[in-house]
Amino acid sequence: MILFGEHAVVSGSPALGAAVDLRVGARVEDLPGRLEISAPDLRMALKGISLDPRTGEVLTKAGEEAVHAARYITAVLKEFEARDLRVTVESEIPPASGLGSSASVVVATLGALSRHLALDLSVEEVAREAFRIERSVQEGLGSPTDTALAAFGGYQLVEGSARAVDLPDMKLVVGFTGAPHDTRAEVAKVQSFRARHPEIIDPIFRAIGEISRLAPELIREGRLEELGELMNTNHGLLEAMGVGTRELSELVYASRGAGQAFGAKLTGAGGGGCMIALPRPGSEGVLRAMTAIAQARGEPFSVMTGCRGLWVEDPGDRR
């Protein structure tokens, strides 16, 4: 999950992200003569997708969303010329929600494939390969933020490359609009705006970058009210670039209303997906923020930040 720095990070400004306690798992099994993907948890018709064993192209009739999700997995399989396999993906992350589902799927699939094919990829190699694959599917756009978080976990400060930042965990409330977003389209839209009006967008990017630099100290010192102010400011800057939506704004302002949360902003590329709110301390603060989001027709849930990244289980070992 990106906390601060969306869009600006694509052009080299810093972004701060956190791994959260929503898991994606992948399992790879032998399937002689076929190549198949099953992902029943991704809220789309991605069950039993059959692929051409030679090209990785989708053979099964499937909806556009299913084919889009399959592209990330097939890109991993094609990279390693993997054949005669069934890949099963289980995900707690809503797809196309701005919470890094595609990056998590790529990292999980790489980890499972590495174990199955005895590739012994290190976490660093998985993170590097995952970013390259995700970027290729998104036609050269994006940043290493989500793939670094999925691989390494914890908090990552990304400025060109990712580095771990030691920060305490936080409870956040997420509001899902129910509207999927298209990361590639939103990033391309902002980059087009920047190409036409750098005098407008570049100062916004610099301001967002400064917010990303200030945020770690506030998290470390527990200065939540000031952190909420940065969230509100970052949201306004993202809206100024045109990636906000009415649905996102309704959830953001509902969660802030009447002191429900210290601050709130959209997370991810925008154009749909999710927003995040920093609730006031205690279970009552979380409940109030979630209630406000639900009353604004959003789907609320809480997450914990700073969680574990990739791990590979032995077959039959479930933690």
C-alpha positions in Angstrom: 0.0 0.0 0.0 1.3 3.4 -0.9 1.0 5.9 2.0 2.5 8.9 0.3 3.9 9.7 -3.1 1.6 8.3 -5.8 2.4 9.4 -9.3 5.3 11.6 -8.2 7.4 8.5 -7.6 7.1 7.5 -11.3 9.1 10.7 -12.1 11.7 10.2 -9.4 10.2 11.9 -6.4 10.1 9.8 -3.1 7.2 7.6 -2.1 6.6 5.9 1.2 4.8 2.6 1.3 3.9 -0.1 3.8 3.1 -3.8 3.6 -0.2 -4.6 5.2 -1.8 -7.7 6.6 -3.7 -8.8 3.4 -2.1 -11.9 2.0 -1.7 -13.3 -1.5 -0.7 -16.9 -1.9 0.3 -18.9 -5.0 0.7 -22.6 -5.5 2.4 -24.3 -8.5 1.7 -27.9 -9.4 2.6 -30.2 -12.3 -0.2 -30.5 -15.0 1.2 -32.6 -17.9 0.3 -31.2 -21.3 -1.5 -28.1 -20.1 -0.9 -24.7 -18.6 -3.7 -23.5 -16.4 -4.5 -20.6 -13.9 -7.1 -20.6 -11.2 -7.7 -17.5 -9.0 -11.2 -17.8 -7.5 -10.6 -15.1 -4.9 -9.9 -12.3 -7.3 -13.6 -11.3 -7.6 -13.6 -12.1 -11.3 -14.1 -15.0 -13.6 -10.5 -16.3 -13.4 -11.2 -20.0 -12.8 -9.7 -22.6 -15.0 -8.1 -20.3 -17.5 -6.3 -22.4 -20.0 -3.2 -21.1 -21.8 -1.3 -22.1 -24.9 1.6 -24.2 -23.5 4.0 -22.6 -26.1 3.0 -18.9 -26.1 1.2 -18.4 -22.8 -1.8 -16.8 -24.6 -5.2 -17.2 -23.0 -7.2 -19.9 -24.8 -10.3 -20.0 -22.6 -13.1 -17.6 -23.3 -12.9 -15.1 -20.5 -13.9 -11.6 -19.6 -11.6 -8.7 -20.1 -10.9 -8.3 -16.4 -9.9 -12.0 -16.1 -7.6 -11.8 -19.1 -6.0 -8.6 -17.6 -5.4 -10.4 -14.3 -4.0 -13.4 -16.1 -1.4 -11.3 -18.0 0.6 -10.8 -14.8 0.8 -14.5 -14.1 1.4 -15.5 -17.7 4.2 -12.9 -17.9 5.9 -14.7 -15.0 5.4 -18.1 -16.6 6.7 -16.9 -20.0 9.8 -15.4 -18.4 10.9 -18.8 -17.2 9.4 -20.8 -20.1 7.3 -22.7 -17.6 5.0 -25.4 -19.1 2.8 -28.3 -17.8 1.7 -26.4 -14.7 -1.3 -25.3 -12.8 -1.0 -22.0 -10.9 -3.5 -21.4 -8.2 -3.6 -17.9 -6.7 -5.5 -17.0 -3.5 -5.9 -13.3 -2.6 -7.3 -11.3 0.2 -6.7 -8.1 -1.8 -9.5 -6.7 -4.0 -8.3 -6.6 -7.6 -7.7 -3.2 -9.3 -8.2 -1.5 -5.9 -5.0 0.5 -5.6 -3.6 -1.8 -2.9 -0.9 -3.5 -5.0 -2.8 -6.6 -5.9 -0.9 -7.1 -9.2 2.5 -6.7 -7.6 1.5 -9.1 -4.9 0.3 -11.7 -7.4 3.6 -11.4 -9.4 5.8 -11.7 -6.3 3.8 -14.7 -4.9 3.8 -16.4 -8.3 7.6 -15.9 -8.6 8.2 -17.3 -5.1 6.1 -20.4 -5.8 7.6 -20.9 -9.2 11.1 -20.5 -7.8 10.4 -23.2 -5.3 8.7 -25.6 -7.7 11.5 -25.3 -10.4 14.3 -25.2 -7.8 15.4 -21.8 -9.0 16.3 -20.6 -5.5 15.7 -17.0 -6.2 16.6 -14.6 -3.3 14.0 -12.1 -2.1 16.1 -9.4 -3.7 16.0 -11.3 -7.1 12.3 -11.8 -6.7 11.7 -8.1 -6.1 13.9 -7.0 -9.0 12.3 -9.5 -11.4 8.8 -8.7 -10.2 9.2 -5.0 -10.9 10.6 -5.7 -14.3 7.6 -8.0 -15.2 5.0 -5.7 -13.7 6.5 -2.8 -15.6 6.5 -4.7 -18.9 2.8 -5.6 -18.5 2.1 -1.9 -17.7 4.0 -0.9 -20.9 6.9 0.7 -19.1 5.0 2.7 -16.5 5.1 2.4 -12.7 7.5 2.3 -9.9 9.2 -0.4 -7.8 7.1 0.6 -4.7 4.5 -2.2 -4.7 6.8 -5.0 -5.7 9.4 -4.0 -3.1 6.7 -4.0 -0.4 5.3 -7.3 -1.5 8.7 -8.9 -1.5 10.4 -7.3 1.5 7.5 -6.3 3.7 7.7 -3.6 6.4 8.0 0.0 5.2 9.9 1.0 2.0 11.0 4.5 1.0 11.3 4.6 -2.8 13.4 7.2 -4.6 14.6 5.5 -7.7 15.3 2.4 -5.8 13.6 1.1 -2.6 15.2 1.0 0.9 13.7 -0.3 4.1 12.7 2.2 6.8 12.3 0.9 10.4 9.0 2.4 11.6 6.3 1.2 14.1 3.1 -0.4 12.8 -0.1 1.6 12.5 -3.8 0.7 12.2 -5.4 2.2 9.1 -8.9 2.0 7.8 -9.4 1.3 4.1 -12.5 2.3 2.1 -13.0 0.5 -1.2 -15.3 2.3 -3.7 -16.1 -0.9 -5.5 -15.0 0.8 -8.8 -11.9 -0.8 -10.3 -9.0 1.4 -11.5 -6.5 1.1 -14.3 -3.0 1.9 -13.0 -1.5 2.2 -16.5 -4.3 4.5 -17.7 -4.1 6.8 -14.7 -0.3 7.0 -14.8 -0.3 7.7 -18.5 -2.9 10.5 -17.9 -0.8 12.3 -15.4 2.4 11.9 -17.4 0.6 13.4 -20.4 -0.6 16.3 -18.3 3.0 16.8 -17.1 4.4 16.7 -20.7 1.9 19.4 -21.7 2.2 21.5 -18.5 5.5 20.7 -16.6 5.3 24.2 -14.9 2.1 23.0 -13.1 2.8 19.3 -12.5 6.5 19.4 -11.5 5.9 21.7 -8.4 3.1 19.3 -7.4 5.5 16.4 -7.7 8.1 18.2 -5.6 5.5 19.0 -2.9 4.4 15.3 -2.8 8.0 14.3 -2.5 8.6 16.5 0.5 5.5 15.0 2.1 7.0 11.5 1.6 10.3 12.7 3.2 8.5 14.2 6.2 6.2 11.3 6.9 8.6 8.7 8.4 9.7 11.0 11.3 6.0 11.7 12.1 5.2 8.0 12.1 8.3 7.2 14.2 7.4 9.8 16.8 3.7 9.0 16.9 2.7 12.5 15.7 -0.6 11.3 14.2 -2.4 14.6 14.0 0.4 16.1 11.9 0.6 12.9 9.8 -3.1 13.3 9.1 -2.5 16.8 7.9 0.0 15.4 5.4 -2.5 12.8 4.2 -5.1 15.5 3.6 -2.6 17.7 1.7 -1.4 14.7 -0.4 -5.0 13.9 -1.3 -5.6 17.5 -2.5 -2.5 17.4 -4.6 -3.6 14.2 -6.2 -7.0 15.6 -6.9 -5.3 18.6 -8.5 -3.7 16.2 -11.1 -7.1 14.8 -12.0 -6.9 11.3 -10.5 -9.6 11.7 -7.8 -13.2 10.6 -8.3 -16.4 11.6 -6.7 -16.7 8.2 -5.0 -13.2 8.5 -3.6 -13.8 12.0 -2.3 -17.0 11.0 -0.7 -15.3 8.3 1.3 -12.3 10.6 2.2 -14.5 13.5 3.4 -16.9 11.1 5.3 -14.0 9.6 7.2 -12.6 13.0 8.1 -16.0 14.4 9.1 -16.8 15.3 12.7 -13.3 14.2 13.8 -13.7 10.6 12.7 -10.1 10.4 11.5 -6.9 12.5 11.7 -6.6 12.4 7.9 -7.5 10.5 4.7 -6.5 10.2 1.1 -6.8 8.1 -1.9 -4.2 5.3 -2.3 -2.7 4.0 -5.5 -3.1 5.5 -8.9 -6.7 6.8 -8.4 -9.5 6.8 -10.8 -11.3 4.4 -8.5 -10.1 1.8 -6.1 -9.4 2.6 -2.4 -8.8 5.4 0.0 -7.1 5.2 3.4 -7.9 6.9 6.7 -5.8 7.3 9.8 -8.2 6.7 12.7 -8.0 8.1 16.1 -6.4 5.8 18.7 -8.3 2.8 20.0 -11.0 0.5 18.7 -13.6 3.2 18.9 -11.6 5.4 16.5 -11.4 2.5 14.0 -15.1 1.8 14.3 -16.1 5.4 13.8 -14.0 5.7 10.7 -15.4 2.4 9.3 -19.0 3.4 10.0 -18.5 6.8 8.3 -17.1 5.0 5.2 -20.0 2.5 5.2 -22.5 5.2 5.4 -20.9 6.9 2.4 -21.5 3.6 0.4 -17.9 2.4 0.7 -16.7 -1.0 1.7 -14.6 -0.5 4.9 -12.0 -2.8 6.5 -9.0 -2.2 8.7 -5.4 -3.2 8.1 -2.1 -3.2 10.0 1.0 -1.7 8.4 4.6 -2.9 8.5 3.8 -6.5 8.0 5.9 -9.4 6.6 6.7 -9.7 2.9 7.4 -12.8 0.9 7.9 -16.2 2.4 7.8 -19.6 0.8 6.2 -22.5 2.5 7.0 -26.1 2.2 4.3 -28.2 0.6 1.5 -28.9 3.1 2.9 -26.3 5.6 0.2 -23.8 6.4 0.9 -21.0 8.9 
